[in-house]
Amino acid sequence: MSQHPLKLPDFRLLFLGRTVSALGDAVVPAALAIAVTRATGSSAALALVLGCAMVPRLVLLPFGGVAGDRFNPRVVALTTDLVRAAAQLLVGLELLGGRPSLALIAVAEAVGGTASAFAMPTATPLVAATVQGEQRLRANALISSTMAAARLGGPALAGVLVYTAGPGWAFVLDAASFVFSAALLTRLTVRHQPGERRSLRRDLTEGWREVRSRDWYWTSLFAHGAWNGAAAVLLTLGPLIATTRLGGDGVWVAFTQAGAAGVLCGSLLAGRVRPRRPVLVANLGLALYALPLLALAVAAPAAITVGAYAVAMTGLGFLNPVWQTVVQQEFPAGVLARVTSYDWLLSLAAAPLGYVLAPLAAEAWGAGVPLLAAAALVALACAGTAAVPGVRRLGRPDPAAAPAPRPETEPERERKRPPAGV
């Protein structure tokens, strides 16, 4: 029997660090919303702060992927943890001071967003470097389950901190979690084989070439982007519908908690169920997101709507570890960070579009129209990947198989690679 991932010292360190930092991150959104609205009384101010974090993250993600492949991902992750710790500590101290500056908070969140653009692409290479073969799916499922559990308990912890000690302490806690994660990363052993020195443009181009050379990958990315756009529509219009037509604020709280529980169940399920066509099954699971969109569009009873969201988010929880495992198996280690950065970029870029278009469409035609349109889009985009030959053919990863190398061009064959390093 193969060894459990948590018995591997390096993965155990990585898992512990990710767990603690995920809990710290889960506390921040609610605390940030309360802190900014308390200080300014303006939803526009909150939107500004959130935008300052989101924009640099989206713009710099491809460059973060290049950094994760050029340098040791452990070093990149450690550095970004320290930067994010400093940014969150600054926000925490500013809030604890009693007269917070919106400009300073916005700048600190922009710094944190920039660091996260370089941190996010390192997650997949680090798991791939610390866990080998058939245990990768279980390792990814463990991390996804822990992150889902953090999202489930994070808002409650945020509420306790905000109403007992103040929102500033939530940011201090998050900063401490990043410092703890960085300390564990200093003990991690990750071998890194640097490639030849190339221009930034060539690195970006090579990463994109790897993406579009696999039809199962790039078509799935567009489907995942459609899912995120649909999720933005739901999160924009859902709270008002829940409050005014389904029974009040408590329904929306139950809705979000059911979603977090669904993600947790899906992540646990992914560690036990191993379908023969993992990407196909996972993408079909994402198509279930049409259910809560339809339920909200017709103002179905609260119990049905909440249940539909739990089922839909179970699909997301199942996809995340399965997808990460397949990517780690199918792509060469030297491009994992770059292809992961394009994954994040295409997935996240659709969300702002949903946030902008949903209220405009709802104002013009009523909330049902954008919700029904989002339901149709996510169902067609995710289930439609079944028509892609690569999605249908891609089977369960073979633990003994190594990723197939990308075909080299003639000039590339002539060049020599440097020796392996650490």
C-alpha positions as CSV (number, residue, x, y, z in Angstrom):
1,M,0.0,0.0,0.0
2,S,1.3,3.5,-0.9
3,Q,2.3,5.9,1.8
4,H,-0.3,8.4,3.0
5,P,0.6,12.0,1.9
6,L,0.7,13.3,5.4
7,K,3.4,10.8,6.3
8,L,5.7,12.6,3.8
9,P,7.6,15.2,5.8
10,D,7.7,17.9,3.0
11,F,4.0,17.6,2.2
12,R,3.1,17.6,5.9
13,L,4.9,21.0,6.2
14,L,3.3,22.3,3.1
15,F,-0.2,21.1,4.2
16,L,0.2,22.7,7.7
17,G,1.3,26.0,6.3
18,R,-1.5,26.1,3.7
19,T,-4.1,25.1,6.4
20,V,-3.1,27.9,8.7
21,S,-2.9,30.6,6.0
22,A,-6.2,29.5,4.6
23,L,-7.9,30.0,7.9
24,G,-6.3,33.5,8.2
25,D,-7.4,34.4,4.7
26,A,-11.0,33.2,5.4
27,V,-11.3,35.6,8.2
28,V,-10.3,38.7,6.2
29,P,-13.2,39.3,3.7
30,A,-15.9,39.8,6.3
31,A,-13.5,41.8,8.5
32,L,-12.5,44.0,5.6
33,A,-16.1,44.7,4.5
34,I,-17.0,45.7,8.1
35,A,-13.9,47.8,8.7
36,V,-14.2,49.8,5.5
37,T,-17.9,50.4,5.8
38,R,-17.5,51.4,9.4
39,A,-14.8,53.9,8.5
40,T,-16.3,55.4,5.4
41,G,-20.0,54.4,5.3
42,S,-19.6,53.9,1.6
43,S,-19.9,50.7,-0.5
44,A,-18.0,52.5,-3.2
45,A,-15.0,52.7,-0.9
46,L,-15.2,49.0,-0.3
47,A,-15.4,48.4,-4.1
48,L,-12.2,50.6,-4.5
49,V,-10.3,48.6,-1.9
50,L,-11.4,45.3,-3.4
51,G,-10.5,46.5,-6.9
52,C,-7.0,47.5,-5.7
53,A,-6.4,43.9,-4.7
54,M,-8.0,42.3,-7.7
55,V,-6.6,44.4,-10.6
56,P,-2.8,43.8,-9.9
57,R,-3.6,40.1,-9.2
58,L,-5.2,39.7,-12.7
59,V,-2.6,41.8,-14.6
60,L,0.4,40.2,-13.0
61,L,-0.7,36.5,-12.9
62,P,1.2,35.5,-16.1
63,F,4.4,37.1,-14.7
64,G,3.9,35.2,-11.5
65,G,3.7,32.0,-13.5
66,V,7.1,32.8,-15.2
67,A,8.6,33.5,-11.8
68,G,7.3,30.2,-10.4
69,D,9.0,28.3,-13.3
70,R,12.2,30.3,-13.5
71,F,12.9,30.1,-9.8
72,N,12.4,27.6,-7.0
73,P,8.6,27.8,-6.3
74,R,9.4,27.4,-2.6
75,V,11.5,30.6,-2.6
76,V,8.8,32.5,-4.5
77,A,6.0,31.2,-2.1
78,L,8.1,32.1,1.0
79,T,8.9,35.6,-0.3
80,T,5.2,36.3,-1.2
81,D,4.1,35.0,2.2
82,L,6.4,37.6,3.9
83,V,5.2,40.4,1.7
84,R,1.5,39.6,2.3
85,A,2.2,39.3,6.1
86,A,3.6,42.8,6.0
87,A,0.7,44.2,4.0
88,Q,-1.9,42.6,6.3
89,L,-0.1,43.7,9.4
90,L,-0.1,47.3,8.1
91,V,-3.8,47.2,7.6
92,G,-4.3,45.6,11.0
93,L,-2.3,48.3,12.8
94,E,-4.0,51.0,10.8
95,L,-7.4,49.8,11.9
96,L,-6.3,49.3,15.5
97,G,-5.1,52.9,15.5
98,G,-8.7,54.1,15.5
99,R,-8.5,56.5,12.5
100,P,-7.7,54.4,9.5
101,S,-6.6,55.9,6.2
102,L,-8.5,54.5,3.2
103,A,-5.6,55.4,0.9
104,L,-3.1,53.4,3.0
105,I,-5.5,50.4,3.3
106,A,-6.0,50.5,-0.5
107,V,-2.2,50.6,-1.1
108,A,-1.6,47.7,1.3
109,E,-4.3,45.6,-0.4
110,A,-2.7,46.4,-3.8
111,V,0.6,45.2,-2.5
112,G,-1.1,42.0,-1.1
113,G,-2.8,41.5,-4.5
114,T,0.5,41.8,-6.3
115,A,2.1,39.3,-4.0
116,S,-0.8,36.9,-4.5
117,A,-0.3,37.0,-8.3
118,F,3.1,35.5,-7.7
119,A,2.0,33.1,-5.0
120,M,-1.0,31.5,-6.6
121,P,0.9,29.8,-9.5
122,T,3.3,28.2,-7.0
123,A,0.6,26.0,-5.4
124,T,0.5,23.3,-8.1
125,P,4.3,23.0,-8.5
126,L,4.8,22.7,-4.8
127,V,2.3,19.8,-4.4
128,A,3.8,18.1,-7.5
129,A,7.3,18.4,-6.0
130,T,6.3,17.0,-2.6
131,V,4.0,14.2,-3.6
132,Q,4.5,11.7,-6.3
133,G,2.3,9.3,-8.3
134,E,-1.1,8.1,-7.2
135,Q,-1.1,10.0,-3.9
136,R,-1.3,13.4,-5.6
137,L,-5.1,13.2,-5.8
138,R,-5.4,12.4,-2.2
139,A,-2.9,15.2,-1.3
140,N,-4.8,17.7,-3.4
141,A,-8.1,16.6,-1.9
142,L,-6.7,17.1,1.6
143,I,-5.7,20.6,0.8
144,S,-9.0,21.4,-0.9
145,S,-10.9,20.0,2.0
146,T,-9.0,22.1,4.5
147,M,-9.5,25.2,2.5
148,A,-13.2,24.5,2.2
149,A,-13.4,23.9,6.0
150,A,-11.6,27.2,6.5
151,R,-14.1,29.0,4.3
152,L,-16.9,27.4,6.3
153,G,-15.5,28.5,9.7
154,G,-13.8,31.7,8.7
155,P,-16.8,34.0,8.7
156,A,-17.8,32.8,12.2
157,L,-14.3,33.5,13.5
158,A,-14.3,36.8,11.8
159,G,-17.5,37.7,13.6
160,V,-16.1,36.8,17.0
161,L,-12.9,38.9,16.3
162,V,-14.8,41.9,14.9
163,Y,-17.3,42.1,17.7
164,T,-15.0,41.3,20.6
165,A,-11.6,42.7,19.7
166,G,-12.2,44.7,16.5
167,P,-11.6,44.1,12.8
168,G,-7.9,45.0,13.0
169,W,-7.1,41.8,14.9
170,A,-8.5,39.8,12.0
171,F,-5.7,41.3,9.8
172,V,-3.1,40.7,12.5
173,L,-4.2,37.1,12.7
174,D,-3.9,36.8,8.9
175,A,-0.4,38.3,9.0
176,A,0.6,35.9,11.7
177,S,-0.7,33.0,9.5
178,F,1.5,34.1,6.6
179,V,4.6,34.3,8.9
180,F,3.9,30.8,10.2
181,S,3.5,29.5,6.6
182,A,6.8,31.2,5.6
183,A,8.6,29.6,8.6
184,L,7.4,26.2,7.5
185,L,8.5,26.8,3.9
186,T,12.1,27.5,5.1
187,R,12.2,23.8,6.2
188,L,10.7,22.5,2.9
189,T,13.0,20.7,0.5
190,V,12.0,21.2,-3.1
191,R,14.4,20.3,-6.0
192,H,14.2,22.8,-8.8
193,Q,15.8,22.3,-12.3
194,P,16.3,25.7,-13.8
195,G,15.8,26.0,-17.5
196,E,17.8,28.0,-20.0
197,R,17.7,31.8,-19.6
198,R,15.2,33.2,-22.0
199,S,13.4,36.5,-22.5
200,L,10.2,37.2,-20.6
201,R,8.2,37.3,-23.8
202,R,9.4,33.9,-24.8
203,D,8.6,32.4,-21.4
204,L,5.1,33.8,-21.6
205,T,4.7,32.5,-25.1
206,E,5.9,29.0,-24.3
207,G,3.5,28.8,-21.4
208,W,0.6,29.8,-23.6
209,R,1.7,27.3,-26.3
210,E,1.6,24.6,-23.7
211,V,-2.0,25.7,-22.8
212,R,-3.3,25.7,-26.4
213,S,-1.6,22.5,-27.4
214,R,-4.0,20.5,-25.2
215,D,-7.6,20.8,-26.3
216,W,-8.9,19.4,-23.0
217,Y,-7.1,22.1,-21.1
218,W,-8.0,25.3,-22.9
219,T,-11.6,24.4,-23.6
220,S,-12.0,23.5,-19.9
221,L,-10.5,26.9,-18.9
222,F,-13.1,28.7,-20.9
223,A,-15.8,26.6,-19.2
224,H,-14.3,27.4,-15.8
225,G,-14.3,31.1,-16.8
226,A,-18.0,30.8,-17.7
227,W,-18.6,29.2,-14.2
228,N,-16.9,32.1,-12.5
229,G,-18.8,34.7,-14.5
230,A,-22.1,32.9,-13.6
231,A,-21.0,32.8,-9.9
232,A,-20.5,36.6,-10.0
233,V,-24.1,37.0,-11.4
234,L,-25.4,34.8,-8.6
235,L,-23.4,36.5,-5.8
236,T,-24.5,39.9,-7.1
237,L,-28.3,39.3,-7.4
238,G,-28.8,36.4,-5.0
239,P,-28.6,38.3,-1.7
240,L,-31.5,40.7,-2.6
241,I,-33.7,37.9,-3.9
242,A,-33.0,35.8,-0.8
243,T,-33.8,38.8,1.5
244,T,-36.9,40.1,-0.3
245,R,-38.5,36.9,-1.8
246,L,-37.3,33.9,0.0
247,G,-37.5,34.7,3.7
248,G,-34.9,37.3,4.7
249,D,-31.2,37.6,5.6
250,G,-31.2,34.2,7.3
251,V,-31.9,32.5,4.0
252,W,-28.8,34.0,2.4
253,V,-26.6,33.0,5.4
254,A,-27.9,29.5,5.1
255,F,-27.3,29.6,1.3
256,T,-23.6,30.6,1.7
257,Q,-23.0,28.1,4.5
258,A,-24.6,25.3,2.4
259,G,-22.3,26.2,-0.4
260,A,-19.2,26.0,1.8
261,A,-20.4,22.7,3.2
262,G,-20.9,21.5,-0.4
263,V,-17.3,22.4,-1.4
264,L,-16.1,20.5,1.6
265,C,-18.1,17.4,0.7
266,G,-17.0,17.5,-2.9
267,S,-13.3,17.8,-1.8
268,L,-13.7,14.8,0.5
269,L,-15.5,12.9,-2.3
270,A,-12.6,13.6,-4.7
271,G,-10.2,11.8,-2.5
272,R,-12.3,8.6,-2.6
273,V,-14.0,8.5,-6.0
274,R,-11.6,8.1,-9.0
275,P,-13.6,8.2,-12.3
276,R,-12.1,6.8,-15.4
277,R,-12.6,10.1,-17.2
278,P,-11.7,12.6,-14.5
279,V,-11.9,15.9,-16.4
280,L,-15.1,15.0,-18.2
281,V,-16.8,14.0,-14.9
282,A,-15.5,17.1,-13.1
283,N,-16.7,19.5,-15.8
284,L,-20.1,17.9,-15.9
285,G,-20.2,18.4,-12.1
286,L,-19.6,22.1,-12.7
287,A,-22.6,22.3,-15.0
288,L,-24.7,21.7,-11.9
289,Y,-24.2,25.4,-11.1
290,A,-27.2,26.0,-13.4
291,L,-29.5,24.6,-10.7
292,P,-29.2,27.4,-8.1
293,L,-29.3,30.0,-10.8
294,L,-32.6,28.6,-12.1
295,A,-33.9,28.3,-8.5
296,L,-33.2,32.0,-7.8
297,A,-34.6,33.1,-11.2
298,V,-38.0,31.6,-10.5
299,A,-37.8,32.3,-6.7
300,A,-38.1,28.6,-5.8
301,P,-38.8,27.8,-2.1
302,A,-35.8,28.5,0.1
303,A,-35.1,24.9,1.0
304,I,-34.9,24.0,-2.7
305,T,-32.7,26.9,-3.5
306,V,-30.3,26.3,-0.6
307,G,-30.2,22.6,-1.5
308,A,-29.5,23.3,-5.1
309,Y,-26.5,25.6,-4.2
310,A,-25.1,22.9,-1.9
311,V,-25.2,20.3,-4.8
312,A,-23.7,22.8,-7.2
313,M,-20.8,23.7,-4.9
314,T,-20.2,20.0,-4.3
315,G,-19.4,19.9,-8.0
316,L,-16.8,22.7,-7.5
317,G,-15.3,20.9,-4.5
318,F,-14.9,17.7,-6.5
319,L,-13.4,19.5,-9.5
320,N,-10.6,21.4,-7.7
321,P,-8.4,18.5,-6.5
322,V,-9.2,16.4,-9.6
323,W,-8.2,19.2,-11.9
324,Q,-5.0,20.0,-10.1
325,T,-4.0,16.3,-10.0
326,V,-4.5,15.9,-13.8
327,V,-2.6,19.1,-14.5
328,Q,0.3,18.0,-12.4
329,Q,0.3,14.7,-14.2
330,E,-0.1,15.9,-17.8
331,F,2.2,19.0,-17.9
332,P,6.0,18.9,-17.5
333,A,7.3,20.3,-14.2
334,G,9.1,23.2,-15.9
335,V,5.8,24.8,-17.1
336,L,3.4,24.0,-14.3
337,A,3.5,27.5,-12.7
338,R,2.9,29.2,-16.1
339,V,0.0,27.0,-17.2
340,T,-1.5,27.4,-13.7
341,S,-1.2,31.2,-14.0
342,Y,-3.1,31.2,-17.3
343,D,-5.7,28.9,-15.6
344,W,-6.2,31.5,-12.8
345,L,-6.2,34.4,-15.2
346,L,-8.9,33.0,-17.5
347,S,-11.0,31.8,-14.6
348,L,-10.9,35.0,-12.6
349,A,-11.2,37.5,-15.5
350,A,-14.8,36.6,-16.1
351,A,-15.9,37.4,-12.6
352,P,-15.6,41.2,-12.9
353,L,-17.6,41.0,-16.1
354,G,-20.4,39.2,-14.2
355,Y,-20.3,41.8,-11.4
356,V,-20.7,44.7,-13.8
357,L,-23.3,43.2,-16.2
358,A,-25.6,41.5,-13.7
359,P,-27.0,44.6,-12.1
360,L,-27.3,46.4,-15.4
361,A,-29.2,43.6,-16.9
362,A,-31.4,43.2,-13.8
363,E,-32.3,46.9,-13.9
364,A,-33.2,46.7,-17.6
365,W,-35.1,43.4,-17.7
366,G,-35.4,42.1,-14.2
367,A,-33.2,39.7,-12.2
368,G,-34.6,36.6,-13.8
369,V,-33.1,37.4,-17.2
370,P,-29.4,37.5,-16.2
371,L,-29.9,34.6,-13.9
372,L,-31.4,32.4,-16.7
373,A,-28.8,33.6,-19.1
374,A,-26.0,32.7,-16.7
375,A,-27.6,29.3,-16.1
376,A,-27.7,28.5,-19.8
377,L,-24.2,29.7,-20.3
378,V,-22.6,27.7,-17.5
379,A,-24.6,24.5,-18.4
380,L,-23.6,24.8,-22.1
381,A,-20.0,25.7,-21.5
382,C,-19.2,23.1,-18.9
383,A,-21.3,20.2,-20.3
384,G,-20.2,21.2,-23.8
385,T,-16.7,20.2,-23.0
386,A,-17.9,16.6,-23.4
387,A,-17.8,17.3,-27.2
388,V,-14.1,17.9,-27.1
389,P,-12.1,14.8,-28.1
390,G,-9.3,15.4,-25.5
391,V,-11.8,15.7,-22.6
392,R,-13.4,12.4,-23.6
393,R,-10.1,10.6,-24.1
394,L,-8.2,11.8,-21.1
395,G,-8.3,8.9,-18.6
396,R,-7.3,8.5,-15.0
397,P,-3.7,9.5,-14.5
398,D,-1.2,6.6,-14.6
399,P,1.0,7.0,-11.5
400,A,3.9,5.4,-13.3
401,A,3.7,7.6,-16.3
402,A,5.6,10.9,-16.6
403,P,4.2,13.9,-18.5
404,A,4.9,13.7,-22.2
405,P,7.5,16.2,-23.2
406,R,6.5,19.0,-25.5
407,P,7.7,18.5,-29.1
408,E,10.8,20.6,-29.6
409,T,11.5,22.8,-32.5
410,E,14.8,22.4,-34.4
411,P,16.6,25.4,-32.8
412,E,15.5,24.1,-29.3
413,R,17.1,20.7,-30.1
414,E,20.4,22.3,-30.7
415,R,20.6,24.0,-27.4
416,K,21.9,22.4,-24.2
417,R,20.2,22.6,-20.9
418,P,22.2,23.5,-17.7
419,P,22.7,20.8,-15.1
420,A,20.0,20.2,-12.4
421,G,20.1,22.4,-9.3
422,V,18.3,22.6,-6.0
